[in-house]
Amino acid sequence: MLTIPVKDYLFGLGLVRSWPRGLPGDVRVPTLRDAAVHGAALLRRNALLGAAAAAYAFCTYYAYDQCKHGYLLRGTSHRRHRYDLPPPHKERLVRAYVLSLFVLPLHLGFSAKWLFSIAYPLLLIYYFFSFTDGAEKDGRRAWPLLRARFFWGWLASRVESRVFVADEDALRENDKIILACHPHGVMPYGAFLGLATDAVTRRAAHDGELDRAKAWYFAAASAYFYVPVVREVLLWLGFVDASFPYLEEIAGREQRDAGVAVATFPGGGSEALVADALRIRSPIVRVLDRFGFLYLALRQGLAVVPVYTFGEIQAHRLAGGEASMDFGATWLDRARLLIAECLGLYVPYLANVAPRRHQTVTVVGEPIEIKERLLEPTREQVLQLQERYCKALRALHARYANPAEPPFNEGTLRLK
C-alpha cells in the first residue's frame, strides 16, 4: 500500500491552519501491484462461486429429470418391478440435493455462532443418516408410542372420527390383508386417525374392532419421505414407501403368527382435486385405472379389504374454478401439473387450510379372499378381481349411506 501524508502536505502549502480531531492525516491507496493481487483473488472467488452455482444448477436439472422421467419420487403406479427402482447412487445424489434445499435456509436464518456450535453438525449428521438409512422401504423405525391419542388429540377433536368393522372375525381369520382406503381427500383424516393411530375410541360394541395383533403398515407417497420432520413422523407411525416392490417385499416377508396388514390409498392425491362436498354431491373414487394393489394381492395372496370413509370430502372447501381432476391452462395450473408429474403430489386450491369441524366414519368392509397366489397374474385375472372389488365397494357404500343422517348423507358413489 502507498501512504500519502495529506495532513503534512496541506500544512506545508499553507492551505489549512488546523486539522479536525479524529480525522486521519495519512491516506493509504493501493498500488498497481496491490490492485492486481486483489483483482486476481476476486476473480478466483467469483470463479469458485460461479462453478458452485453451475454445479448446483446441474444438480437441479438432474433432480428434475430423474423425478419427471425416472420417477424417483413417485410411488406405486410407476415402480411395478424391482428394476424400476432408481439406482442407489442416483437416489443418494437426489437425496443430498433435496437435503441441501432444507439446509441452506438454516445458514441464512441463524447466526454464525449457532452454525459453528456443536448442535448444527450433529443435527446435519443425524438427518444425513436419516435420509440414507432406507427405513421407508421396510418400516423398521415404527414407534408405537407415537400412535397414542395424546399426540393426535387436537386433530381428533376437529375430526370426530369413528370406525365400523363389518366382519372382525373375517379380518382375524386372514393372516395377510391389504386395505384399500377411499376416498383420499385433501388429507385422509378419518382413515389416518382410525387406522394409523389410537386416537379413535370404540363407542359401541357393534362398531367392531381392528385386529391390532397384526403387523400394520401404511403406504405413503415416496415424496413425503424426502421432507425432514415429515419423514420422521411417518416412519415412527409405521408408514412405508408406496412403491410396488417395497410393498411386495413387506407382504411376502415372514411375519409373526398374527399376520400382516398393509393399508393403501389407491386413488392417491388426485382425489384431493375433487374433495369438496358442496360442489360434488356424489363422491368420486378413482379406482378403475388403479391396478397396483390388485396385482399385489394376486401375487402375494392378500385378501383385499375395501375401506370407505364417510365425511372425508367435507373437511375442506376448494377455491377457484370447478372441482376437477384435470388441470387448467393458467401458469399456476401448469406449476401444479409439474409438481404432480415430478413428485406425484396434487396441490388443490384450498379455501381453508385447517380441517373444518365435522364427523367422519370409516367403514372397514368384508375381505375379498384370494384362493391361490399367482406369480404372474394376467390382465384378465386382474380385471376380474377389479370387478369383484368395485362391486364390493359399491355395496359397502350403499349399505351405510343414509341421506337423512350426516356424515352418511352422500350421493351415489362414482368410480373413475
PANU-726332 format. One record per residue (C-alpha): residue in one letter; x, y, z; residue number from 1. Coordinates in steps of 0.05 Angstrom, whole numbers, plus 5000, padded with zeros to 4 digits. Layout:
# PANU-726332
<rec A <X Y Z> NUM>
...
//
This chain:
# PANU-726332
<rec M <5000 5000 5000> 1>
<rec L <5023 5071 4985> 2>
<rec T <5018 5121 5043> 3>
<rec I <5005 5195 5025> 4>
<rec P <5016 5247 5083> 5>
<rec V <4957 5291 5065> 6>
<rec K <4960 5330 5131> 7>
<rec D <5033 5349 5124> 8>
<rec Y <5024 5366 5051> 9>
<rec L <4966 5414 5064> 10>
<rec F <5001 5447 5123> 11>
<rec G <5064 5455 5082> 12>
<rec L <5026 5492 5027> 13>
<rec G <4991 5535 5079> 14>
<rec L <4923 5514 5056> 15>
<rec V <4899 5496 5126> 16>
<rec R <4917 5521 5196> 17>
<rec S <4881 5469 5238> 18>
<rec W <4864 5396 5229> 19>
<rec P <4798 5364 5253> 20>
<rec R <4806 5318 5312> 21>
<rec G <4797 5245 5295> 22>
<rec L <4809 5255 5221> 23>
<rec P <4870 5213 5198> 24>
<rec G <4926 5253 5169> 25>
<rec D <4951 5199 5123> 26>
<rec V <4914 5165 5065> 27>
<rec R <4932 5095 5042> 28>
<rec V <4919 5078 4970> 29>
<rec P <4933 5011 4935> 30>
<rec T <4990 5006 4886> 31>
<rec L <4983 4975 4818> 32>
<rec R <5011 4910 4846> 33>
<rec D <4961 4910 4903> 34>
<rec A <4904 4923 4855> 35>
<rec A <4927 4865 4811> 36>
<rec V <4931 4817 4871> 37>
<rec H <4863 4839 4896> 38>
<rec G <4832 4832 4827> 39>
<rec A <4861 4762 4818> 40>
<rec A <4833 4740 4886> 41>
<rec L <4765 4768 4869> 42>
<rec L <4766 4733 4802> 43>
<rec R <4784 4667 4835> 44>
<rec R <4729 4675 4886> 45>
<rec N <4678 4692 4833> 46>
<rec A <4701 4634 4792> 47>
<rec L <4691 4587 4851> 48>
<rec L <4622 4617 4864> 49>
<rec G <4606 4611 4790> 50>
<rec A <4629 4539 4789> 51>
<rec A <4588 4524 4851> 52>
<rec A <4526 4558 4821> 53>
<rec A <4536 4519 4756> 54>
<rec A <4543 4453 4795> 55>
<rec Y <4480 4468 4835> 56>
<rec A <4442 4485 4772> 57>
<rec F <4464 4419 4741> 58>
<rec C <4441 4382 4804> 59>
<rec T <4374 4418 4800> 60>
<rec Y <4364 4398 4727> 61>
<rec Y <4388 4326 4742> 62>
<rec A <4339 4321 4801> 63>
<rec Y <4283 4348 4758> 64>
<rec D <4299 4299 4701> 65>
<rec Q <4303 4240 4749> 66>
<rec C <4238 4260 4783> 67>
<rec K <4199 4270 4719> 68>
<rec H <4227 4215 4674> 69>
<rec G <4259 4168 4724> 70>
<rec Y <4200 4170 4772> 71>
<rec L <4249 4178 4830> 72>
<rec L <4198 4210 4877> 73>
<rec R <4136 4176 4851> 74>
<rec G <4105 4115 4880> 75>
<rec T <4068 4051 4865> 76>
<rec S <4039 4066 4797> 77>
<rec H <4108 4078 4767> 78>
<rec R <4150 4025 4801> 79>
<rec R <4119 3959 4781> 80>
<rec H <4182 3917 4785> 81>
<rec R <4248 3917 4822> 82>
<rec Y <4285 3942 4761> 83>
<rec D <4241 4004 4761> 84>
<rec L <4274 4027 4825> 85>
<rec P <4326 4082 4818> 86>
<rec P <4400 4061 4824> 87>
<rec P <4428 4074 4894> 88>
<rec H <4477 4128 4870> 89>
<rec K <4422 4167 4835> 90>
<rec E <4378 4163 4896> 91>
<rec R <4434 4186 4942> 92>
<rec L <4450 4244 4897> 93>
<rec V <4379 4269 4894> 94>
<rec R <4371 4258 4969> 95>
<rec A <4433 4300 4982> 96>
<rec Y <4406 4354 4936> 97>
<rec V <4338 4355 4969> 98>
<rec L <4371 4357 5038> 99>
<rec S <4411 4418 5015> 100>
<rec L <4347 4455 4999> 101>
<rec F <4328 4449 5073> 102>
<rec V <4398 4462 5099> 103>
<rec L <4413 4526 5061> 104>
<rec P <4357 4567 5095> 105>
<rec L <4390 4549 5162> 106>
<rec H <4453 4586 5140> 107>
<rec L <4411 4647 5123> 108>
<rec G <4364 4646 5183> 109>
<rec F <4412 4632 5240> 110>
<rec S <4472 4668 5267> 111>
<rec A <4543 4645 5254> 112>
<rec K <4552 4630 5327> 113>
<rec W <4496 4578 5324> 114>
<rec L <4522 4549 5258> 115>
<rec F <4590 4534 5287> 116>
<rec S <4563 4506 5352> 117>
<rec I <4561 4432 5366> 118>
<rec A <4486 4428 5353> 119>
<rec Y <4488 4444 5279> 120>
<rec P <4537 4389 5255> 121>
<rec L <4502 4338 5300> 122>
<rec L <4435 4356 5270> 123>
<rec L <4462 4353 5200> 124>
<rec I <4495 4285 5212> 125>
<rec Y <4431 4258 5241> 126>
<rec Y <4389 4280 5182> 127>
<rec F <4441 4252 5133> 128>
<rec F <4436 4183 5164> 129>
<rec S <4361 4190 5169> 130>
<rec F <4357 4205 5095> 131>
<rec T <4400 4146 5075> 132>
<rec D <4381 4090 5123> 133>
<rec G <4325 4064 5078> 134>
<rec A <4275 4056 5135> 135>
<rec E <4218 4076 5089> 136>
<rec K <4230 4011 5050> 137>
<rec D <4215 3963 5107> 138>
<rec G <4183 4004 5163> 139>
<rec R <4234 3984 5215> 140>
<rec R <4232 4051 5251> 141>
<rec A <4160 4045 5274> 142>
<rec W <4148 4074 5344> 143>
<rec P <4080 4051 5371> 144>
<rec L <4081 4104 5427> 145>
<rec L <4070 4159 5375> 146>
<rec R <4002 4129 5357> 147>
<rec A <3974 4148 5425> 148>
<rec R <3915 4196 5429> 149>
<rec F <3959 4245 5468> 150>
<rec F <3995 4266 5404> 151>
<rec W <3933 4270 5360> 152>
<rec G <3882 4299 5408> 153>
<rec W <3875 4365 5372> 154>
<rec L <3863 4333 5304> 155>
<rec A <3816 4282 5334> 156>
<rec S <3776 4339 5366> 157>
<rec R <3768 4373 5298> 158>
<rec V <3752 4309 5261> 159>
<rec E <3704 4268 5302> 160>
<rec S <3725 4201 5275> 161>
<rec R <3692 4133 5284> 162>
<rec V <3709 4064 5257> 163>
<rec F <3660 4009 5237> 164>
<rec V <3686 3939 5224> 165>
<rec A <3636 3898 5183> 166>
<rec D <3665 3830 5199> 167>
<rec E <3721 3830 5250> 168>
<rec D <3723 3753 5253> 169>
<rec A <3739 3750 5178> 170>
<rec L <3795 3800 5187> 171>
<rec R <3826 3757 5241> 172>
<rec E <3820 3693 5200> 173>
<rec N <3860 3722 5142> 174>
<rec D <3934 3726 5160> 175>
<rec K <3951 3774 5105> 176>
<rec I <3905 3831 5083> 177>
<rec I <3912 3894 5042> 178>
<rec L <3864 3951 5058> 179>
<rec A <3845 3997 5000> 180>
<rec C <3821 4062 5031> 181>
<rec H <3775 4112 4996> 182>
<rec P <3770 4170 4986> 183>
<rec H <3838 4202 4996> 184>
<rec G <3810 4273 5003> 185>
<rec V <3857 4331 5014> 186>
<rec M <3884 4291 5072> 187>
<rec P <3855 4224 5093> 188>
<rec Y <3837 4247 5164> 189>
<rec G <3786 4194 5181> 190>
<rec A <3826 4134 5155> 191>
<rec F <3890 4161 5185> 192>
<rec L <3861 4172 5255> 193>
<rec G <3822 4107 5253> 194>
<rec L <3875 4060 5225> 195>
<rec A <3944 4091 5237> 196>
<rec T <3933 4119 5307> 197>
<rec D <3897 4101 5372> 198>
<rec A <3861 4168 5375> 199>
<rec V <3793 4137 5358> 200>
<rec T <3759 4102 5417> 201>
<rec R <3708 4048 5409> 202>
<rec R <3639 4079 5423> 203>
<rec A <3594 4018 5417> 204>
<rec A <3600 3943 5417> 205>
<rec H <3572 3937 5347> 206>
<rec D <3627 3982 5319> 207>
<rec G <3674 3922 5316> 208>
<rec E <3748 3924 5329> 209>
<rec L <3810 3921 5286> 210>
<rec D <3859 3865 5293> 211>
<rec R <3917 3903 5323> 212>
<rec A <3957 3839 5335> 213>
<rec K <3977 3841 5261> 214>
<rec A <4039 3878 5238> 215>
<rec W <4008 3941 5208> 216>
<rec Y <4040 3982 5152> 217>
<rec F <4013 4044 5118> 218>
<rec A <4034 4065 5048> 219>
<rec A <4050 4138 5032> 220>
<rec A <4076 4174 4971> 221>
<rec S <4151 4170 4960> 222>
<rec A <4160 4246 4960> 223>
<rec Y <4139 4252 5034> 224>
<rec F <4200 4213 5056> 225>
<rec Y <4245 4267 5027> 226>
<rec V <4219 4321 5074> 227>
<rec P <4253 4328 5142> 228>
<rec V <4208 4321 5203> 229>
<rec V <4151 4296 5160> 230>
<rec R <4194 4236 5143> 231>
<rec E <4209 4223 5217> 232>
<rec V <4136 4226 5238> 233>
<rec L <4114 4179 5182> 234>
<rec L <4168 4129 5197> 235>
<rec W <4151 4129 5272> 236>
<rec L <4078 4117 5254> 237>
<rec G <4096 4056 5213> 238>
<rec F <4088 4086 5143> 239>
<rec V <4128 4057 5085> 240>
<rec D <4142 4078 5013> 241>
<rec A <4083 4062 4968> 242>
<rec S <4128 4035 4913> 243>
<rec F <4104 3967 4890> 244>
<rec P <4170 3928 4902> 245>
<rec Y <4174 3953 4974> 246>
<rec L <4102 3934 4990> 247>
<rec E <4112 3866 4956> 248>
<rec E <4174 3853 4998> 249>
<rec I <4137 3872 5062> 250>
<rec A <4076 3830 5045> 251>
<rec G <4119 3770 5026> 252>
<rec R <4163 3774 5087> 253>
<rec E <4155 3721 5140> 254>
<rec Q <4117 3757 5195> 255>
<rec R <4098 3735 5264> 256>
<rec D <4040 3687 5272> 257>
<rec A <3989 3743 5277> 258>
<rec G <3999 3763 5203> 259>
<rec V <4008 3829 5166> 260>
<rec A <3961 3885 5144> 261>
<rec V <3980 3937 5091> 262>
<rec A <3937 3999 5084> 263>
<rec T <3939 4036 5017> 264>
<rec F <3903 4094 4983> 265>
<rec P <3894 4072 4910> 266>
<rec G <3863 4138 4888> 267>
<rec G <3921 4178 4914> 268>
<rec G <3927 4253 4915> 269>
<rec S <3887 4262 4850> 270>
<rec E <3824 4252 4892> 271>
<rec A <3843 4316 4930> 272>
<rec L <3823 4357 4869> 273>
<rec V <3750 4335 4877> 274>
<rec A <3746 4333 4953> 275>
<rec D <3691 4384 4963> 276>
<rec A <3622 4361 4986> 277>
<rec L <3589 4428 4967> 278>
<rec R <3609 4424 4894> 279>
<rec I <3608 4349 4884> 280>
<rec R <3548 4316 4917> 281>
<rec S <3566 4247 4892> 282>
<rec P <3634 4227 4917> 283>
<rec I <3686 4208 4864> 284>
<rec V <3733 4149 4876> 285>
<rec R <3790 4136 4827> 286>
<rec V <3798 4061 4822> 287>
<rec L <3784 4039 4751> 288>
<rec D <3855 4056 4727> 289>
<rec R <3889 4032 4791> 290>
<rec F <3915 3961 4786> 291>
<rec G <3976 3961 4831> 292>
<rec F <3942 3939 4896> 293>
<rec L <3903 3885 4859> 294>
<rec Y <3965 3859 4825> 295>
<rec L <4000 3858 4893> 296>
<rec A <3941 3820 4924> 297>
<rec L <3943 3766 4870> 298>
<rec R <4019 3757 4873> 299>
<rec Q <4022 3752 4949> 300>
<rec G <3954 3721 4964> 301>
<rec L <3929 3781 5003> 302>
<rec A <3855 3787 5020> 303>
<rec V <3831 3854 4992> 304>
<rec V <3790 3895 5043> 305>
<rec P <3750 3955 5016> 306>
<rec V <3750 4014 5065> 307>
<rec Y <3707 4076 5056> 308>
<rec T <3706 4139 5099> 309>
<rec F <3641 4178 5100> 310>
<rec G <3651 4253 5111> 311>
<rec E <3723 4254 5085> 312>
<rec I <3707 4304 5030> 313>
<rec Q <3675 4352 5079> 314>
<rec A <3740 4372 5113> 315>
<rec H <3759 4427 5064> 316>
<rec R <3729 4474 5014> 317>
<rec L <3762 4482 4946> 318>
<rec A <3773 4552 4919> 319>
<rec G <3778 4573 4846> 320>
<rec G <3740 4541 4789> 321>
<rec E <3701 4477 4783> 322>
<rec A <3729 4418 4821> 323>
<rec S <3760 4370 4770> 324>
<rec M <3817 4321 4765> 325>
<rec D <3841 4358 4703> 326>
<rec F <3887 4418 4708> 327>
<rec G <3872 4485 4676> 328>
<rec A <3915 4527 4630> 329>
<rec T <3939 4583 4676> 330>
<rec W <4012 4588 4697> 331>
<rec L <3993 4566 4767> 332>
<rec D <3958 4504 4739> 333>
<rec R <4019 4488 4698> 334>
<rec A <4061 4493 4762> 335>
<rec R <4013 4445 4796> 336>
<rec L <4018 4398 4737> 337>
<rec L <4094 4400 4741> 338>
<rec I <4091 4382 4815> 339>
<rec A <4044 4325 4800> 340>
<rec E <4089 4298 4744> 341>
<rec C <4153 4303 4784> 342>
<rec L <4131 4287 4855> 343>
<rec G <4064 4252 4847> 344>
<rec L <4033 4304 4893> 345>
<rec Y <3969 4340 4874> 346>
<rec V <3960 4410 4902> 347>
<rec P <3887 4434 4906> 348>
<rec Y <3864 4506 4915> 349>
<rec L <3841 4508 4988> 350>
<rec A <3794 4558 5018> 351>
<rec N <3811 4533 5088> 352>
<rec V <3878 4504 5109> 353>
<rec A <3857 4473 5175> 354>
<rec P <3803 4420 5171> 355>
<rec R <3732 4441 5187> 356>
<rec R <3697 4411 5248> 357>
<rec H <3659 4352 5220> 358>
<rec Q <3647 4278 5231> 359>
<rec T <3679 4221 5194> 360>
<rec V <3660 4147 5197> 361>
<rec T <3710 4097 5168> 362>
<rec V <3676 4032 5148> 363>
<rec V <3720 3971 5141> 364>
<rec G <3686 3922 5094> 365>
<rec E <3689 3846 5088> 366>
<rec P <3753 3818 5058> 367>
<rec I <3754 3791 4987> 368>
<rec E <3794 3728 4993> 369>
<rec I <3845 3705 4942> 370>
<rec K <3841 3629 4932> 371>
<rec E <3912 3620 4907> 372>
<rec R <3974 3660 4894> 373>
<rec L <3991 3677 4822> 374>
<rec L <4064 3694 4810> 375>
<rec E <4048 3724 4742> 376>
<rec P <3974 3744 4740> 377>
<rec T <3946 3760 4672> 378>
<rec R <3908 3824 4656> 379>
<rec E <3843 3785 4652> 380>
<rec Q <3854 3758 4723> 381>
<rec V <3869 3828 4749> 382>
<rec L <3806 3856 4715> 383>
<rec Q <3764 3800 4745> 384>
<rec L <3789 3818 4814> 385>
<rec Q <3777 3892 4800> 386>
<rec E <3705 3876 4781> 387>
<rec R <3695 3839 4847> 388>
<rec Y <3726 3895 4885> 389>
<rec C <3685 3951 4852> 390>
<rec K <3622 3911 4866> 391>
<rec A <3641 3903 4939> 392>
<rec L <3659 3976 4946> 393>
<rec R <3593 3999 4917> 394>
<rec A <3555 3951 4962> 395>
<rec L <3593 3977 5023> 396>
<rec H <3577 4049 5007> 397>
<rec A <3503 4034 4992> 398>
<rec R <3497 3994 5056> 399>
<rec Y <3516 4051 5102> 400>
<rec A <3494 4112 5062> 401>
<rec N <3435 4149 5092> 402>
<rec P <3411 4215 5063> 403>
<rec A <3379 4236 5130> 404>
<rec E <3440 4225 5175> 405>
<rec P <3506 4261 5168> 406>
<rec P <3560 4244 5151> 407>
<rec F <3527 4187 5113> 408>
<rec N <3486 4236 5071> 409>
<rec E <3526 4228 5007> 410>
<rec G <3502 4216 4937> 411>
<rec T <3514 4155 4894> 412>
<rec L <3586 4133 4892> 413>
<rec R <3620 4146 4825> 414>
<rec L <3680 4105 4804> 415>
<rec K <3731 4132 4754> 416>
//
